[in-house]
Each structure stands twice: as structure tokens, then as C-alpha cells.
């Protein structure tokens, strides 16, 4: 049986790098398409993956990576993180929307299946949790850059489903919910606090820490992504990939402090003061992941304490990551 030929856009990123390792580990032929370099500890990809540097906004660059004979394209390239939404709103829109269109057009041209990574952010601030795949989107005004990511990714979802209906493209959407784990940029609730604690700084608690999230270990998110690419019933469908264990941001910060031995000292952060009036937090972000369980046989199996312990152990062993700057951001889907 011939190995699967896979392309991972954003394969140097957080979730993408873990996906690349899993694909290589099972014997797939992998091409990484990314504008940035591979992480310092990504030895498998350096030794076994083909690397094409480029931007998903450039169709010619994508054509070098997505060639005839490619079986599946995992489209993870995106601009992620609240700090990015506020600083680079045009890039957020162009990369997440136009970049996705370019990927879909190229995949359709070569007959490849596509898995498009989306986000819990598409639901905005809908208060009616847990959110099923068909839940309504509730957003703030277009004058707030906070919502550019949500809107661009929602349009990317529309594109993906439209390509399937009008052009017969086999495509699946997966929505990540607050993914965390090794290699994540220290700009998110979990990664920033691990980074701070291991650098001898107090953990941060955002807006009194009462807002809740369902933190999903990156290995679980990758497993769901692989199932979405291979299951025959997944084409044309959308799946929430998220833990359903609701945890307050304050409790998560406290658990990081306990597991790292950082003590109980914390710093309160007012997100409006730190990020400006263009930012608005979401009080509760909870998926209904029942569809992924029923159709794909997937569920998030890594408890938060276990996932944090594994992430902390990795961080201690990778001083290059601990030397990265603390971006001072929060929120997002963590991808």
C-alpha cells in the first residue's frame, strides 16, 4: 500500500507541527508549507518532511507544495492570537480568508481532500452554551478588530462548504477549542502562564478569572484532525474538537502555579487596560463535541492536569521556548 501524500499548511505552527510529527510517524509523505521556520525541537520534520517556504496568499507558492498526487491537504495556516487580531487586522482577514480560498482552489485542481482548521471563535459571544456545530454566531461591531478573526474564519468555512457543494471537493472543517500544549506561543492563557511561572514570574489572572474555557490538549486535537481526514462520513461536515470539561481561567492559572511550584502569587490583569477597548472577552466557551464522538469516534481524552504536566515537562526541557518573549496577550482558540 502506497503511503499517503499529505501537505500541511502552517506546518511550522503550534498544532501544525504536532500534526506533521504524527503524519511522519505513521509513514506518510509530508510536505510542510509555511512562511516561517520549523520549531527548534522539530527533528522529525527536519529529517523527513519536504519543506516549502511560502505564503498562502500566493497561489504560485502553494502550487509548489500542492502538486498532482497529493492525497490530502491539512490547512492550518492562519494568523492566531488576540494580540495579532488587534495589531494586524488586515493580515488576519487576508490570510484566513483569501489564503483559504487559494488552498481550496489548488486542492480542487489536483483532486486532493482537504481538512480546514477553524476555531471556536466563530461562535463569538453566543451566551447559549454548549455550542453545537449549528449554533448561532453572536458578534460585536465591525468597528472592533477583536472580531476580525471570527468573521474571517467563518467566511473561510462558507468557502469550504461552497467548494464542496459547487465543485465536489471533499472537504471537512474542524473547530479547535482552546488548544494548548508544547510549542504554543506564550500568548495564551495556558502557555503564557507556564512561560511566566518557569521564568520565575507570577502567573496572571485575567479579569478576576471567572470566565470559563474547555482546554483541549494538542494531541487530542491532532487525533480528531486525522480522523476527520480519513473517515468517509466526514466529507462536507463540520466538527467541534474540544474538551467538554469547563474550567475557570483562574483555576487553570492556579493549577499551572501548583504544578510548576511557582507558589500562590498572581497578578491581576484587566484586559481592557492591557489590550484596549477593541477587545472583548467571552464569559463561557464550551463545545458540544457529541457529533465528533458519534461520527468520528473522537473525544478529548487528556485531563487538564495531565496535559499541563506534560506541557510543563516539555517546557523545562526546551530553553529556546522559555527564552521567547512574553507577548502579554490572552484568549483565542490557541492554534
N, C-alpha and C positions, 0 to 999 in steps of 0.2 A: 504494500500500500504506500503510495507516494505521500511525503509529508505535506501538510497544509502550508500554503504560502500566505503569510499574513503581513499586513502593513499596519503600523501603529503610529498615527499622527499624535504628536505630543508625547512620544515615547521616552523623552528625557524628563518628563514631568513626574509629579508625585505618583498618581495612580498608574500612569502610563509606564513608568519604569518597573513597577511591580508586575504589571501585565506582561511586559516584554520578558521578564525573567521566567514567568510561568509558561509562556509560549515556547521559549527556548528549552526549558526543562522537559517539556513533553515531546520535543523533537520537531517543532515547526520551523520552517524557514522564515525568518523575521527581518523585515526592513523597518528601521526607525526613521521617521520623518519628523524633524523638529528644527526650530530656529536656534535652539540652544544646545550646549554640550551635554553629554551624559553625566550623571552624578558621579562623584569621585569613587564611590564604592560599587558601581555597577559593572563588575568584572565580566559577568556573563555576556552582557550586551557588547562590550568592547571586543570580546573574543569571538562571538558567534553571530552577531547581527550585522546586517548591512546597514550603513548609516548614510542618510541623505539629508544634508542641511538645507533648510528652506522654510518658506512662509506659506501657510495655507491660502493666503490671499493671492499667491502666484500660481496660476494654472500650469505653467510650464514646469515649475519646480515639482509640483505634485505629479506630473506625468513621468518624471524620472523615477519616482517611487512606486506609483500605482501603475503597473505595467500589465500587459497581457499575461494571463496565467495566474495572477493574484486571485486567491480564493475569497479572502475576507479582509475588510478594512475596518480597523477599530479607530474611530475618530474621537480622539480625546483632546486634541489641540484646542486651547481656549485661553482667555485672559480671566484669571480667577482671583478672588480676594477683594474685600471691601476697599482696601487701600488702592487697588487697581481701578475699581469702579469709579472712585472719586477722582483719581489722578489722570486716568486715560479713558474717558468715556467713549471717544471716537474709536479707539482701538478695540475696546470691548465689543462695540457694535459690529465693526468691520470683520474682525477675526471670527467672532462667534456666528455671525450671520453669513457674510459673503464667503468666508472660509469654508463653512459647512456646505454651501451651495457648490463651491468648486470641488470639494471632496465627493459629493453625491454625483455630480456630472461625470467626474472621472471614473468613479466606480461603475456607474451605469455604462460607460463607454467600453469598459473591459469585462463587464459581466461579473463583477465581484459582489459578494454580500457585504452589508455594512451594519456595524453597530455604532450608534451615535450616543455619546455620553452627554446626558443632560443633568439637571440639577433640581433639588428641592426648592430652589429659589423661584422656580416658575410659578409656584402657588402664591408667592408674595406674602401678604399678611392675612390670608383667609383664617378667621378665628375658629372655623368648624373643623377641628381635628378629631381623629386622624384623617389624613388626606388619602383618598383613593386616587387611582390614576386619572379618573374623570372628574375630580373635584374642581370647583371654580377657582379662577385666579382673581385675587384681590390685591391691587397695587396702589401705590401713591401716585402723585402727579408727575407728569413728564418733565417738570422743572427740576426734579430731584434726580441727580445722577445715580443715586442708590439703586434705581430700578432699571438701569440700562442692561445689566446682566440678565435679569429675569426676563425682560422683554426680548432681548436678542436671542436667548436660548429658546424661548417659546416660539419665536419665528423660525428658528432652526428646526424645531420639532415639526412645525407646519410644513416646512420644506421637505423634511424626511418622509413624512406620511404622504405628501403630494407626489413625490417621486415614485413611491410605491404604487400609488393608485393610477397615475398617468403614464408611467414608463415601465411598470412591472419590476422595479428594483426591489430586491429582497433586503429590507432594512428593518432594524429594531432599535428602539430608544430605551436607554436605561437611565434612571434618575438616581443620583447618589444623594444620600442624606448624611451630612456632617462626617465624611470620611476622615480618618486620622490614622497615623502610623509612621513608621520610619520614612525618612526623606522629606516629609512635608515641610514646606517653607514655614519658618516661625512667625506666622502672621495670623494664626487661627487659634481658637480657644484652647485646644489641647496642645498643639505644637509650641505656641508661644509660651505657655506656662511651663512645659517641660524644659524648653530652652532657658527660660529665666531661672528656674529652680536649680538646674545643673550648672549655671553660671553664677550661683550664689546670690541671686536676686529674689525678692519676694514674688510670689505668684500674684496675678492680677484677677480681680473680680469685677466684671462689667455690670454696671447699673444695678448694683446690690445683689446680683447673682440669682434672681428669682426666675428668670426666663429659662425655658427647658429646651433640651435638644435630645436627639436619639443618635448617639455617637456610634459610628459603624467602622469597624476595623478594616483596614485597606485590603487585607487578604480575603475577607468576606465579599467586599465589593468586587474584587477581581474575579472571584469564583462565580458570582452572578453574571458578570460580563461575559465570561467564557460560555456559560450555559445559554445565554441569550444568543450567542453567535452560532450555536450548534443545534439548538432544539428546533425541530421542524415547525412547531406551533408558534414560534416566536416572531416569525416574519410578519411585519405590519403591525406589531404590537408595542406597547409601552409598559415598562415595569418599574415600580418603585423598588430600589435596592437600599434598604435601611433597616437598622435595628429598630425594634419597637419598645425598647427599654428607655423610658423617659427619665432624664437626669437633669437636675438644675445645673446651670453654669457654675454656680457657687460650689455645689457638691463636687463637680468634676475638678475644679481648681483645688479643692481641699484634698481630694484623692491623689492628685499629682503631687501635692506638697507632702503627703504622708508617704507615698511610695518612693519619693526621691530623698526623703529625710530632710526636707527643707524647713521643717518646723511649721508653725501656725501663722506666721506673719504674712499678711497680704496687703495689697494696695488696691484701693477702690478707684475704678476708672469710670468717669462719666463719658459715654460715647459721644454725646452731643458736643461736649467740650473738646474731646480729642479729635473727633472726625468731622465736626461741623454740622450745620443744620441740614445738610443734604443727606445725612444718614438717619435711618430709622430702623430700630431693631424689631424683631419678630418675637412676640412673647412665648409662643409654643410652636415647635416644628416637629410634627410627628407623622410618620408614614403609616398607611395601611399597606403592608407588604404581603397581604394574603394572595394576591394574584401571582406574584413570583413564586410563592410556596406551592400553589395549586398547579401552575403550568410548568414551571421550571424545576420544581423540587428544591428550591433555594430558600434558605433563611440565614440570618446573621447569627452565627454560632459562637462568636467570641465575646464573652462578657467583658464589660468595660475594664474591670480591674486587671484581667489577664492581658487585654490589648495594651493597656497603659504600661504594664510591667515589661512587656516585650518591646515596646517603643522606647522606654527609658533605658533598657539594657542596650539596645542598638545605639541610642544617642551617646551613651557613655563610651562606646567603642569607636565612635566616629567624631574625632575632634574637629574635622573640617566643618561638620554641621554646627557644632557648638560655637564655632568662630563666625558663623553668619550673623549679619546684623538683625536685631530685633526690630521688626517693621512697625510695631505699635498699632497693628490693625486687629480686627476680630471678624467673626461671622463668616458667612459664605457656606458653600457646600463642602469645602475642604479639598476640592480636587486640585 
